Amino acid sequence: MLLEIGFHKEMFDLYRRAKEEAGYNSIYFLKMLNDVEGLQTARILINEPIQSGFSELWEKGRLDLTIEAVIFDNPQWHPLFRQEELDIVKKRLKDCGYGPALNAP
């Protein structure tokens, strides 16, 4: 439960950082966070085809501000996700040339 609360806070921080650092203001993401909380939001977005937010952050050179990167770069969040979801995250980042994902086994 505490891990889920921490992840929820991390997702709100991600929203804030994307807005401040990349000029990306995703009202859709914010609404999802408020409606179903961070973990469910991440699961929904991971299990759908690549969303416009991921694409826009990729175009801005800020894949580090994606849900996928937050999960991939922080092993503390891995227990919250199924292995299939972690595999999707890794593949999506690797396919887009995200540096840390390129070196992962």
C-alpha positions as CSV (number, residue, x, y, z in Angstrom):
1,M,0.0,0.0,0.0
2,L,2.8,2.4,0.9
3,L,4.5,1.6,-2.4
4,E,1.3,2.4,-4.3
5,I,1.0,5.8,-2.5
6,G,4.6,6.6,-3.3
7,F,4.0,5.7,-7.0
8,H,0.9,7.9,-7.1
9,K,2.9,10.8,-5.8
10,E,5.6,10.1,-8.4
11,M,3.0,10.2,-11.1
12,F,1.8,13.7,-10.0
13,D,5.5,14.8,-9.9
14,L,5.9,13.4,-13.4
15,Y,3.0,15.5,-14.6
16,R,4.4,18.6,-13.0
17,R,7.9,18.0,-14.4
18,A,6.6,17.4,-17.9
19,K,4.7,20.6,-17.7
20,E,7.6,22.7,-16.3
21,E,10.6,21.1,-18.0
22,A,9.1,20.2,-21.4
23,G,6.1,22.4,-21.8
24,Y,3.9,19.4,-22.0
25,N,0.6,19.8,-20.2
26,S,-1.4,16.6,-20.4
27,I,-4.9,17.3,-19.1
28,Y,-5.9,13.7,-20.0
29,F,-3.1,12.3,-17.8
30,L,-4.0,14.6,-14.9
31,K,-7.6,13.7,-15.2
32,M,-6.7,10.0,-15.1
33,L,-4.5,10.5,-12.0
34,N,-7.4,12.2,-10.2
35,D,-10.0,9.6,-11.4
36,V,-8.2,6.3,-11.0
37,E,-4.9,7.2,-9.2
38,G,-1.3,6.6,-10.4
39,L,-0.9,2.9,-10.5
40,Q,-4.1,2.2,-12.4
41,T,-3.3,5.2,-14.8
42,A,0.1,3.7,-15.5
43,R,-1.3,0.2,-16.1
44,I,-3.9,1.5,-18.5
45,L,-1.5,3.5,-20.5
46,I,1.2,0.8,-20.6
47,N,-1.3,-1.8,-21.9
48,E,-2.6,0.4,-24.7
49,P,-0.8,1.3,-27.9
50,I,1.7,4.1,-27.6
51,Q,-0.2,7.2,-26.5
52,S,0.2,10.7,-27.9
53,G,1.8,11.9,-24.7
54,F,4.7,9.4,-25.1
55,S,5.0,10.4,-28.8
56,E,5.1,14.1,-28.0
57,L,7.7,13.7,-25.2
58,W,9.8,11.6,-27.6
59,E,9.6,14.4,-30.2
60,K,10.7,16.8,-27.5
61,G,13.7,14.5,-26.7
62,R,12.3,13.9,-23.2
63,L,11.5,10.2,-23.0
64,D,12.8,10.5,-19.4
65,L,9.5,12.2,-18.6
66,T,7.4,9.3,-19.7
67,I,5.6,6.8,-17.4
68,E,7.7,4.1,-19.0
69,A,11.0,5.7,-18.1
70,V,9.9,6.4,-14.5
71,I,9.1,2.7,-14.1
72,F,12.1,1.4,-16.0
73,D,14.6,3.7,-14.3
74,N,13.3,3.1,-10.8
75,P,13.4,-0.6,-9.8
76,Q,11.5,0.3,-6.6
77,W,8.3,0.5,-8.7
78,H,8.8,-2.9,-10.5
79,P,7.0,-4.9,-7.8
80,L,3.8,-3.0,-8.7
81,F,3.7,-4.3,-12.2
82,R,3.4,-7.7,-13.9
83,Q,6.5,-9.0,-15.8
84,E,4.5,-8.5,-19.1
85,E,4.0,-4.8,-18.3
86,L,7.7,-4.4,-17.5
87,D,8.6,-6.0,-20.8
88,I,6.3,-3.6,-22.6
89,V,7.9,-0.7,-20.9
90,K,11.4,-1.8,-21.8
91,K,10.6,-2.6,-25.4
92,R,8.8,0.7,-25.9
93,L,11.8,2.6,-24.6
94,K,14.4,0.5,-26.4
95,D,12.5,0.8,-29.7
96,C,12.6,4.6,-29.3
97,G,16.3,4.7,-28.5
98,Y,16.1,5.5,-24.8
99,G,19.6,5.3,-23.6
100,P,19.3,3.2,-20.4
101,A,17.0,0.7,-22.0
102,L,19.6,0.0,-24.7
103,N,21.9,-1.5,-22.2
104,A,19.4,-3.6,-20.3
105,P,19.4,-7.3,-20.6
